[in-house]
Amino acid sequence: MENIFKEVAFIAYHFHWDRETCLVMPHKERHAWVKEISAINEKINAPR
């Protein structure tokens, strides 16, 4: 149960989506968004 809160907080913080939108999302989809956001952050923060 703890992971769902981390996933929801992560997505909501980065995409400004409301909590309910993130909570009703299937776990697979939520996890896919977490991976996408992480990849974007890595690309943005990569040394140039």
C-alpha positions as a Markdown table, in Angstrom:
| # | Residue | x | y | z |
|---|---|---|---|---|
| 1 | Met | 0.0 | 0.0 | 0.0 |
| 2 | Glu | 2.9 | 2.3 | 0.7 |
| 3 | Asn | 4.0 | 2.2 | -3.0 |
| 4 | Ile | 0.7 | 3.5 | -4.3 |
| 5 | Phe | 1.1 | 6.7 | -2.2 |
| 6 | Lys | 4.6 | 7.2 | -3.5 |
| 7 | Glu | 3.5 | 6.7 | -7.1 |
| 8 | Val | 0.5 | 9.0 | -6.7 |
| 9 | Ala | 2.6 | 11.7 | -5.0 |
| 10 | Phe | 5.3 | 11.4 | -7.7 |
| 11 | Ile | 2.8 | 11.7 | -10.6 |
| 12 | Ala | 0.7 | 14.4 | -9.0 |
| 13 | Tyr | 3.8 | 16.5 | -8.2 |
| 14 | His | 5.2 | 16.3 | -11.7 |
| 15 | Phe | 2.1 | 16.4 | -13.8 |
| 16 | His | -0.1 | 18.4 | -11.4 |
| 17 | Trp | -2.8 | 15.7 | -11.8 |
| 18 | Asp | -5.3 | 15.5 | -8.9 |
| 19 | Arg | -5.0 | 12.6 | -6.4 |
| 20 | Glu | -8.2 | 10.9 | -7.5 |
| 21 | Thr | -7.1 | 10.7 | -11.1 |
| 22 | Cys | -3.9 | 9.0 | -10.0 |
| 23 | Leu | -5.6 | 6.7 | -7.5 |
| 24 | Val | -8.1 | 5.3 | -9.9 |
| 25 | Met | -5.5 | 4.5 | -12.6 |
| 26 | Pro | -4.6 | 0.8 | -12.8 |
| 27 | His | -1.2 | 0.0 | -11.2 |
| 28 | Lys | 0.4 | -0.9 | -14.6 |
| 29 | Glu | -0.5 | 2.5 | -16.0 |
| 30 | Arg | 0.6 | 4.4 | -12.9 |
| 31 | His | 3.9 | 2.6 | -12.9 |
| 32 | Ala | 4.3 | 3.4 | -16.7 |
| 33 | Trp | 3.9 | 7.1 | -15.9 |
| 34 | Val | 6.4 | 6.9 | -13.0 |
| 35 | Lys | 8.9 | 5.4 | -15.4 |
| 36 | Glu | 8.2 | 8.0 | -18.1 |
| 37 | Ile | 8.6 | 10.9 | -15.6 |
| 38 | Ser | 11.8 | 9.4 | -14.3 |
| 39 | Ala | 13.2 | 9.1 | -17.8 |
| 40 | Ile | 12.3 | 12.7 | -18.5 |
| 41 | Asn | 14.0 | 13.9 | -15.3 |
| 42 | Glu | 17.1 | 11.9 | -16.1 |
| 43 | Lys | 17.3 | 13.4 | -19.6 |
| 44 | Ile | 16.8 | 16.9 | -18.2 |
| 45 | Asn | 19.4 | 16.5 | -15.5 |
| 46 | Ala | 22.0 | 14.7 | -17.6 |
| 47 | Pro | 25.4 | 16.4 | -17.8 |
| 48 | Arg | 25.9 | 18.2 | -21.1 |
